[in-house]
Amino acid sequence: MKTSGTINRRRFLQTGLVGSTVLASVTSPGTLLAAVTKTERDPFHGLKVGLTTYTFHKFPFDEAIAMTKQAGVKYISIKDVHLPLKSTREQRLDARKKIEDAGLILMGGGVIDIKGKPEDMRNVFEYAKDLGMATIVCTAEPSDLEAIEKLVKEYDLRIAIHNHGPGDKRFPSPFDVLRAVKQLDARMGLCIDVGHTVRIGVDPIDAIEQCASRLYEFHMKDVNEATPKGKPVPVS
């Protein structure tokens, strides 16, 4: 599973990902306008490509929505910097309306650390339900997964545990997540972070292929080197 040299971007994009939700976390908003043609076409060939609002964490929520539209994508995932977990139901419904009025589709939210008392965990699922999320991108203590599974079943929502690479003592690799959830409800899955996966020395293409049955979202970002010292760089 070790990486060697530069990962072939074409091979990465040609792996069997149709049907997965792709939320690209880039470090620079930029202007990424979709090409204009006489006939409307899907530039992403069926992939649900969007942006996490963490990409624009230094900007207000309204600007994050506007810049997501400017990037030429239809999907968005919300970060709690733009809508705190302790927000009211009315605040959540207002945020949901802003996203829908902009013509965007909210796919999920996070990364959210699902922890604390049972009522804190339940609040995460209420937050997701109010916003209309399909998937909660999260991390959690392995010992809490059975309790989280009960909420997944109750709310009929998916979770996608995000691997954070070197320094993450819980889920550094996508394979750590897969081992933790494979015997649990099928709605318990993964969010593979490509950058962190490369930094830990795992080939993200192999990880995507092997974890495909539980892969519900992935975050695409580039790093300057495939080592634990790798730092995020603008996607090019």
ZIVENPE-V993472 format. One record per helix or strand of 2 or more residues. SS is the DSSP state (H for helix, E for strand). FROM is the first residue (numbers start at 1). TO is the last residue. If there is no record, write none. Layout:
SS & FROM & TO
SS & FROM & TO
This chain:
H & 9 & 14
E & 21 & 24
E & 48 & 52
H & 53 & 56
H & 61 & 70
E & 75 & 78
H & 89 & 101
E & 105 & 114
H & 118 & 131
E & 135 & 140
H & 142 & 155
E & 158 & 162
H & 174 & 181
E & 188 & 193
H & 194 & 199
H & 204 & 210
H & 212 & 214
E & 215 & 220
E & 222 & 223
E & 232 & 233
